[in-house]
Amino acid sequence: MAEFVRLQRHGAIALIIVDNPPVNALSQPVRQGLQQAFQAADADPEVLAVALVCEGNTFIAGADIKEFGKPPQAPSLPDVIDSIENSRKPSVAVIHGTALGGGLEVALGCHYRVARKDAKVGLPEVKLGLLPGAGGTQRLPRLAGVAKALDMIVSGQPIGAAEALEHHIVDELFEGDLVEAGLAYAQRLIDEGRGPRRTGEQSAGLEGADNAELIAAKHAEVAKRMRGLFSPLRCVAAVEAATKLPLAEGLKRERELFAECLQSPQRAALVHSFFAERQAGKIADLPADVKPRAVKSAAVIGGGTMGVGIALCFANAGIPVKLLEINEEALGRALQRARDTYGASVKRGSLTEEAMEQRLKRVEGVTDYAALADVDLVIEAVFEEMDVKRQVFERLDAVCKPGAILASNTSSLDLNQIAAFTQRPEDVVGLHFFSPANVMRLLEVVRGAKTSDEVLATAMAVGKQLKKVSVVVGVCDGFVGNRMVFQYGREAEFLLEEGATPQQVDGALRNFGMAMGPFAMRDLSGLDIGQAIRKRQRAELPADRDFPTVSDKLCEAGMLGQKTGAGYYRYEPGNRTPLENPDLAPMLDAASREKGLERRELDEQYIIERTIYALVNEGAKILEEGIAQRASDIDVIYLNGYGFPAFRGGPMFYADSVGLDQVLARVKALHARCGDWWKPAPLLEKLAAEGRTFSDWQPGQ
């Protein structure tokens, strides 16, 4: 018996216990132990039923990520599950915590399933560019029906125990002790004379619906909403096999489709994204014994869209938060904005009225800085001007208690200068949320020159409380995300001067996989926001640097994007669909003439290289300067904050996949043609010359 799986006898019941902390992952020893334990129970004439339970906080939470990318070791998970399902003794899986991926597939291999009321089950393999490859696509539809199976497998989202019961994925819910629940259910099986009920032999879920119609509808939905993704369509094909083939043939088809996904470049990119997100929380030079400060209360300065969104993040996490505005009128608007935001969630059905009221009670509106005297953390979200920040931080320094953390939500300003406005720069940190803050997962944690280790650790812990993907970055203009997006946006606008239209540029980048094109995104956020940053950069950057001018022309004409009904696109009242802006064409012609350029046709590949390689080259400079710890942190920022396609792994991983020698060659060509904006990053040149990648680079190498 493998060391991570134990077999105990309780009268006529064999209790199989998996104990592989922290999440009971299906490592080779666990797979082997499960197979041996079920075989031993099956061979024991005194055993009449089997109960499978797991130690710790969760059932089997999936595959062992340490085995990703390594040669497979026997026994395979499909073989283990076949052993479980084909056992002559009835078995019950006792689910608590999460049963995900291979964990749910193991539970489906058991003949019966019970789940604690707070458990969740799911098949998230699609998020790694895969599909469930151990029978999940064949057994789940037989229990839950094709519609539910398709939703779960294609989305990868888990469902709660009550929903799993409703869809016949589990047979019963329980509360209390796992072992007691498992033994009690197994004894009932014995007492009632119920034998094995093999999932693979069930058919109820495949009956009573037009499965062909369901498959066709999901195929069309995936093709439209998940354009460019490889594995979702294979997920649909695998479930379709369950509706047409006997189990053995369906399992064979599932493995064929799984193998196709395994060979897809998207799988490598999505696995990279998975590991990168987990790596981002590790700060290389932060001592392991640093303890975060307790944050039991918070405050936000500024009740605009961003400030309210940040306040709601704390309310959602159960942390009381004070929202400060300059007067009662502004405060009233801010609190109404908070209510309206929650109200939209209630209307969508994602939040109950009761939950909305509970969360709103955690948001206290105030107009006096003195009300912030006792809070543990304050975040300013005021206008992006240094003088405004100075006034706020001088007030906070005067009223906040010793040990309170003073955070700025600045997206580009010098955090060290902001910290210098206080007498406690060690307590100042940047917490750069992304709009809408209550929705976007990314949080850039900006480490100032004097930010203490304790404050940095606390900021990361707060990010985790708020369910954010937190990434530590250093101080520079725009930090990581916005510093890079400036290069991206600038090159996109230069493309307009060369001959492209916003529709062509946005279309090319959407085809590449970006969630939005740069011009639709600028219209959404407002062109005036970028205008202030551009003015500052023109004053600070070398005088010989060329800047595009189309955005300036639009701002001068009062066309600021969606909020004015026109920007790069035109918008009908109450409709955010971008339409061609007839006033833009003469502006483009004028911009081209001013630069002495003859407008020409630009192909899609040129548009992609001109924008994406601008990100990559700047990312390499950021790594050299130590603004980001590792290349994968840059990828995490772009995947979670800027709509970069997950199936490409992030800009730095994408460059690795293209080949840094090829990327460098194009950067050099653009440098020769377009000037010093395109000067190759020394790190890019070094890695390309050495045949290395960003992924294997470490600081100091």
Disulfide bonds with the S-S distance in Angstrom:
none
